Amino acid sequence: MESFKIITNTTADLPLDYIKEHHLGLVYFNYIMDGVSYGKDKELDWKEFYRLMRQEGKMPTTSQVNPEQYKEYFTEFLKENKKLLYISFSSGLSGSCSNAMLAARELMEEEEGCQIVVVDSKCASMGEGLFVHKAVQKKEQGFSMEDIADYLEKLVPHLTHVFTVDDLNHLYRGGRVSKATAIVGTIAGIKPILHVDDEGRLIPISKTRGRKKSLNALVDYMEEKTKGYTGENDIVFISHGDALEDAEYVKREIEKRFGISKFLINHIGPTIGAHSGPGTIALFFEGNDR
């Protein structure tokens, strides 16, 4: 089996046990909560993160990884392996992907014999996590780094994201909905349904009234996108903004409708949660298109 290291980010929202089990490299995105900066060297418990947002109204901010930081990360990983496959957070949501590409080019010019391939996942949260999981599966099956990179590029338009949020004000802060929409929608109990498009951008696609209807709408979207799909959904990923009960509800509905039995459920980390807010539920699977 070819020796190379797969690297992902904290934006993939994969459990740390998964990261360790599969020997993945991890790039930390920094964020500021209540005036304190968190990242690789200082982490905030995710439950406390959401408590601060819910109960104290704290509004975190995030920052992308710059080229110099990427060079530091890649240099450390190169000590372990001269071939790196870096799966990036969506370029449609952050400039960090282009920063990673710049850092990779510079390092390959500076360090003889190293190879760094950067793949733009066009994914976020556990959509990116599922994208990484597909790469891990291919690696364990003996595929080369180049073959996996080619496979991932073809997978991008089929890695489907759909999610709903509990509080429109966080989407307003991120420029996803207008202030008027956030105010009126909150009063009326409107729950938007959004997806990540082919360019990796967050796009509203519909809206429902009431929480339960919004959760069912996620499963309806999966039914629409998987009808006639020839690929395999051997596992479905679900992430949540401190709303495990609702994530479990979506899981049960998928089990009933599709007979799928393998899931990975995890909380949404601070980098994504800063923009989606508490109560977000997101569903990820393969489909005909996004």
MOKA-V112882 format. One record per residue. N is the residue number from 0. PHI is phi in degrees with one decimal (* if undefined). OMEGA is omega in radians with two decimals (NA if undefined). D_FIRST is the distance of its C-alpha to the first C-alpha in whole Angstrom. Layout:
n | phi | omega | d_first
N | PHI | OMEGA | D_FIRST
N | PHI | OMEGA | D_FIRST
This chain:
n | phi | omega | d_first
0 | * | 3.14 | 0
1 | -63.8 | -3.14 | 4
2 | -94.1 | 3.02 | 6
3 | -157.9 | -3.09 | 9
4 | -114.1 | 3.05 | 12
5 | -91.8 | -3.13 | 14
6 | -121.7 | 3.07 | 18
7 | -131.9 | -3.09 | 21
8 | -127.3 | 3.02 | 24
9 | -66.2 | 3.10 | 27
10 | -67.9 | 3.12 | 28
11 | -78.6 | 3.09 | 26
12 | 55.3 | 3.08 | 28
13 | -80.7 | 3.08 | 25
14 | -60.3 | 3.14 | 26
15 | -61.4 | 3.09 | 25
16 | -61.2 | 3.11 | 23
17 | -66.2 | 3.13 | 21
18 | -56.5 | -3.11 | 20
19 | -68.8 | -3.10 | 20
20 | -58.6 | -3.07 | 18
21 | -102.1 | 3.04 | 15
22 | 55.2 | -3.13 | 15
23 | -84.8 | 2.96 | 16
24 | -80.1 | -3.08 | 19
25 | -133.0 | 3.06 | 22
26 | -100.3 | -3.11 | 25
27 | -92.9 | 2.98 | 28
28 | -90.3 | -3.12 | 31
29 | -88.9 | 3.04 | 34
30 | -149.2 | 3.13 | 38
31 | -118.7 | 3.11 | 41
32 | -129.0 | 3.10 | 43
33 | 56.1 | 3.08 | 47
34 | 81.6 | -3.13 | 47
35 | -110.2 | 3.14 | 44
36 | -88.9 | -3.13 | 40
37 | -124.9 | 3.12 | 37
38 | 179.6 | -3.06 | 33
39 | -60.6 | -3.04 | 31
40 | -92.7 | -3.13 | 33
41 | -150.9 | -3.09 | 36
42 | -117.6 | 3.09 | 35
43 | -107.6 | 3.11 | 38
44 | -55.7 | -3.03 | 37
45 | -63.8 | 3.10 | 37
46 | -64.8 | 3.11 | 40
47 | -67.5 | 3.09 | 42
48 | -56.3 | -3.12 | 41
49 | -71.6 | 3.08 | 42
50 | -62.9 | 3.14 | 45
51 | -61.8 | 3.12 | 46
52 | -71.5 | -3.06 | 46
53 | -70.9 | -2.95 | 48
54 | -90.3 | -3.08 | 50
55 | -114.0 | 3.08 | 51
56 | 68.3 | 3.14 | 50
57 | -70.7 | -3.10 | 48
58 | -117.3 | -3.11 | 46
59 | -73.0 | 3.02 | 43
60 | -124.4 | -3.09 | 42
61 | -125.5 | 3.08 | 38
62 | -140.4 | 3.13 | 37
63 | -80.5 | 3.10 | 34
64 | -83.2 | -3.09 | 31
65 | -87.1 | -3.07 | 33
66 | -57.0 | -3.13 | 31
67 | -65.9 | 3.09 | 32
68 | -64.9 | 3.09 | 30
69 | -61.7 | 3.14 | 27
70 | -61.5 | 3.11 | 27
71 | -64.7 | 3.11 | 27
72 | -61.3 | -3.08 | 24
73 | -62.4 | 3.13 | 22
74 | -60.4 | 3.10 | 23
75 | -65.2 | -3.13 | 22
76 | -67.5 | 3.14 | 19
77 | -67.9 | 3.06 | 18
78 | -65.8 | -3.12 | 19
79 | -91.9 | -3.08 | 16
80 | -154.1 | -3.10 | 14
81 | -82.9 | 3.11 | 15
82 | -122.6 | -3.09 | 13
83 | -123.9 | 3.01 | 15
84 | -113.6 | -3.10 | 15
85 | -99.7 | 3.12 | 19
86 | -100.9 | -2.95 | 20
87 | -92.4 | 2.91 | 24
88 | -59.2 | -3.05 | 27
89 | -50.3 | 3.06 | 29
90 | -68.8 | 3.10 | 31
91 | -77.3 | -3.12 | 34
92 | -119.9 | -3.08 | 34
93 | -157.9 | 3.06 | 34
94 | -84.0 | -3.06 | 33
95 | -67.0 | -3.14 | 30
96 | -63.0 | 3.12 | 28
97 | -65.8 | 3.07 | 30
98 | -65.0 | 3.11 | 30
99 | -65.1 | 3.13 | 26
100 | -63.7 | 3.11 | 26
101 | -63.7 | 3.13 | 29
102 | -61.8 | -3.14 | 27
103 | -63.3 | 3.13 | 24
104 | -61.0 | -3.11 | 26
105 | -64.0 | -3.12 | 28
106 | -67.0 | -3.14 | 25
107 | -68.0 | 3.05 | 23
108 | -77.0 | -3.05 | 26
109 | -86.1 | -3.04 | 27
110 | -113.0 | -3.10 | 24
111 | -66.4 | 3.03 | 23
112 | 86.9 | 3.12 | 19
113 | -94.1 | 3.12 | 18
114 | -136.9 | 3.14 | 17
115 | -126.8 | 3.10 | 18
116 | -106.0 | 3.11 | 18
117 | -107.6 | 3.11 | 21
118 | -111.7 | 3.06 | 21
119 | -80.8 | -3.07 | 24
120 | -69.9 | -2.99 | 24
121 | 55.0 | -3.06 | 28
122 | -122.9 | 3.10 | 28
123 | -144.5 | 3.14 | 29
124 | 51.4 | -3.08 | 29
125 | -76.6 | 2.90 | 27
126 | -68.1 | 3.01 | 27
127 | -63.8 | 3.10 | 25
128 | -61.6 | 3.10 | 23
129 | -66.1 | 3.08 | 22
130 | -59.5 | 3.09 | 21
131 | -64.2 | 3.14 | 18
132 | -58.6 | 3.11 | 18
133 | -63.5 | 3.09 | 17
134 | -66.6 | 3.12 | 14
135 | -60.8 | 3.12 | 13
136 | -58.7 | -3.13 | 13
137 | -64.6 | 3.12 | 11
138 | -62.2 | -3.12 | 8
139 | -68.0 | 3.07 | 8
140 | -86.7 | 3.05 | 9
141 | 96.3 | 3.14 | 5
142 | -72.3 | 3.11 | 8
143 | -76.3 | 3.12 | 8
144 | -61.1 | -3.13 | 10
145 | -65.1 | 3.13 | 13
146 | -65.0 | 3.13 | 13
147 | -67.3 | 3.11 | 13
148 | -61.0 | 3.10 | 16
149 | -63.4 | 3.12 | 18
150 | -60.4 | -3.12 | 17
151 | -64.5 | 3.11 | 19
152 | -60.3 | 3.12 | 22
153 | -74.9 | -3.11 | 23
154 | -76.8 | -3.02 | 23
155 | -45.8 | -3.08 | 25
156 | -71.2 | -3.12 | 28
157 | -108.8 | -3.13 | 27
158 | -89.0 | -2.94 | 26
159 | -88.0 | 3.09 | 30
160 | -116.1 | 2.96 | 32
161 | -147.7 | -3.08 | 35
162 | -151.6 | 3.07 | 37
163 | -134.2 | 3.13 | 41
164 | -116.7 | -3.11 | 42
165 | -93.9 | -3.06 | 45
166 | -135.1 | -3.10 | 47
167 | -66.8 | -3.07 | 48
168 | -64.9 | 3.12 | 49
169 | -70.4 | 3.07 | 45
170 | -68.7 | 3.08 | 44
171 | -63.5 | 3.12 | 48
172 | -59.2 | -3.12 | 47
173 | -88.4 | 3.10 | 43
174 | 79.1 | -3.10 | 46
175 | -87.3 | 3.06 | 44
176 | -136.8 | 3.14 | 48
177 | -76.7 | 3.12 | 51
178 | -62.1 | 3.13 | 53
179 | -62.6 | 3.12 | 56
180 | -62.2 | -3.14 | 53
181 | -63.9 | -3.11 | 52
182 | -68.0 | -3.10 | 55
183 | -65.2 | -3.13 | 56
184 | -63.1 | 3.13 | 53
185 | -65.4 | 3.14 | 53
186 | -63.2 | -3.07 | 57
187 | -86.1 | -3.13 | 56
188 | 73.3 | -3.14 | 53
189 | -76.0 | 3.11 | 51
190 | -119.0 | -3.11 | 47
191 | -76.2 | 3.00 | 45
192 | -110.6 | -3.10 | 42
193 | -127.3 | 3.02 | 40
194 | -138.5 | 3.04 | 36
195 | -105.9 | -3.01 | 34
196 | -83.1 | -3.07 | 35
197 | -63.4 | 3.11 | 32
198 | -93.9 | 3.12 | 33
199 | 80.7 | -3.13 | 32
200 | -103.7 | 3.08 | 36
201 | -79.4 | -3.08 | 37
202 | -132.4 | 3.03 | 40
203 | -67.2 | -3.13 | 43
204 | -119.8 | 3.11 | 43
205 | -166.4 | 3.08 | 45
206 | -149.0 | 3.12 | 47
207 | -130.8 | 3.07 | 49
208 | -116.1 | 3.14 | 51
209 | 104.3 | -3.04 | 50
210 | -65.6 | -3.06 | 47
211 | -61.3 | 3.11 | 47
212 | -64.6 | -3.14 | 47
213 | -68.6 | 3.11 | 45
214 | -67.8 | 3.10 | 42
215 | -64.9 | 3.14 | 43
216 | -64.2 | 3.09 | 42
217 | -63.0 | -3.13 | 39
218 | -70.6 | 3.05 | 38
219 | -59.5 | 3.14 | 40
220 | -64.0 | 3.10 | 38
221 | -62.8 | 3.12 | 35
222 | -62.5 | 3.12 | 37
223 | -63.4 | -3.02 | 38
224 | -79.5 | -3.10 | 35
225 | -100.1 | -3.12 | 33
226 | -62.0 | 3.14 | 36
227 | 78.5 | -3.12 | 34
228 | -70.2 | -3.06 | 31
229 | -93.5 | 3.09 | 28
230 | -76.9 | -3.05 | 25
231 | -119.6 | 3.00 | 24
232 | -100.9 | -3.13 | 26
233 | -75.7 | 3.10 | 24
234 | -152.2 | 3.11 | 25
235 | -119.8 | 3.12 | 27
236 | -105.4 | 3.09 | 28
237 | -134.9 | 3.06 | 31
238 | -121.4 | -3.05 | 32
239 | -145.4 | 3.08 | 36
240 | -93.8 | -3.10 | 38
241 | 58.0 | -3.14 | 39
242 | -143.7 | -3.04 | 40
243 | -60.8 | -3.12 | 38
244 | -59.5 | 3.12 | 41
245 | -70.3 | 3.08 | 41
246 | -63.0 | 3.12 | 37
247 | -67.0 | 3.08 | 37
248 | -61.8 | 3.12 | 40
249 | -61.7 | 3.10 | 38
250 | -58.2 | -3.12 | 35
251 | -62.6 | 3.13 | 38
252 | -65.0 | 3.11 | 39
253 | -67.3 | 3.09 | 36
254 | -58.2 | -3.11 | 35
255 | -67.6 | -3.05 | 39
256 | -80.2 | -2.98 | 38
257 | -115.6 | -3.13 | 35
258 | 72.5 | 3.11 | 34
259 | -75.9 | -3.06 | 31
260 | -118.7 | -3.07 | 30
261 | -112.0 | -3.10 | 27
262 | -136.6 | 2.90 | 28
263 | -127.2 | -3.14 | 27
264 | -114.6 | 3.10 | 30
265 | -150.5 | 3.10 | 30
266 | -72.4 | 3.03 | 33
267 | -80.3 | -3.11 | 33
268 | -73.5 | -3.05 | 33
269 | -59.3 | -3.08 | 36
270 | -62.9 | 3.10 | 34
271 | -79.8 | -3.10 | 34
272 | -61.9 | 3.09 | 37
273 | -61.2 | -3.09 | 39
274 | -102.5 | -3.12 | 40
275 | -95.8 | 3.06 | 40
276 | 85.2 | 3.09 | 42
277 | -62.3 | 3.07 | 42
278 | 87.1 | 3.12 | 42
279 | -66.6 | 3.02 | 40
280 | -126.3 | -3.10 | 38
281 | -129.9 | -3.07 | 35
282 | -123.0 | -3.06 | 33
283 | -135.4 | -3.07 | 29
284 | -163.9 | 3.03 | 28
285 | -91.6 | 3.13 | 27
286 | -148.6 | 3.13 | 30
287 | -60.2 | 3.07 | 31
288 | -157.0 | -3.09 | 32
289 | -80.7 | NA | 33
